[in-house]
Amino acid sequence: MTLAQIDNHTDREAAARDVYRAAGITVTRLGENIGARIGGVRLGGDVPADQVEAIRLALAAHKAIVFTDQEHLDDRSQYAFAELLGDPTAPHPTVTSRGEQLLNIEGAANSWHTDVTFVDRIPKASILRAVTLPAYGGATTWASTVAAYEQLPAPVRALAENLWATHTNLYDYAAQTEPQGGVSPDRRTEHYREFTSARYETLHPVVRVHPETGERSLLLGHFAKDFRGLKSPEFASLYQLLQTRITRLENTFRWNWSVGDVAIWDNRATQHYGIADFGNQKRELHRITLAGDVPVDVNGQRSQIITGDASHYSVIDEPRRLEIYAA
């Protein structure tokens, strides 16, 4: 099948299967709207170019993908693999990495969010590797913000396309009363103080256009503070309406980790939730985020910085439309 022949979703899936087959990888779908398991790949800095492109395509198609049996990876080889997919950011805009290139995730956020939406240059993807796991619990669930947008009734969709939300790191999960498994109250307080050591606020469109696929998605999550021009009760009601659409079970995919598993998710098309259901046991995962673009709305308007310069955290990516989505 040629690119000129791709004019619908079925054609795109068939073309993608051809790419996967040629690269020698398997893609097993795990949900209708999100999630796939990738096989036939040994992750690291030496993944062949055709497999890298196949992984990139699988990520665009399935939003969140997982690789099992990658126990050979360490921080250095995880980082080398990440460089094949894009430009790694600094570990975090405010959280100290103590000289490490990766962010050590301890505990679980226990709240729905998209990573680092309080800056203008939202990361395009996150790569997470399981290092230490509790005896039970600690799964992660992802939700497709693309499917949520596409399922909205037309009047609600039109409303969402005209909404802009302020995202800020002052509204981090660490300030909430929900538990964060494996994290003591003192550590939570220390983390929140560090997380908010520099203030960031950015005005983002509630509906953004994906630069690689052209799909539209809802940009919300727990860093959203308000909607421009609306009062708090109006924001709360509309936020709940849209957020509930995102997290409908049919739009989600849940993964129960094993040591050595690696998950990659498209941060422009998903939210995720680390489940704090493992008491005081240790849960440690290492995350790398990849530089992303500045979101644009359906009319081409870019997100606007209110407070905070994130240039030390990340370059601004200049993405290209994937060929399979360009037709």
Protein Blocks (a to p, Z undefined) as FASTA:
>chain_A
ZZklpcbfklmmmmmmmmmmmnopacddfbfkgccddehiacdjkbcfklmmmmmmmmmm
nopacdehilkpcfklmmmmmmmnmccddfbfklcgehpabdcdehjekiacdehklbmb
lcfbdcdddfbdcfeghiacdddfklmmmmpcfklmmmmmmpccdddfklcfklpmbdce
hiafklmmmmmmmmmmpccdddddfbdcdfklopacddedjkbfbdehiafklmmmmmmm
mmmmmmpmklgccddddehiacdddfklcccddddfehjadcddddddddddddddfkop
acddfbdcfklmpccddddddfklmZZ
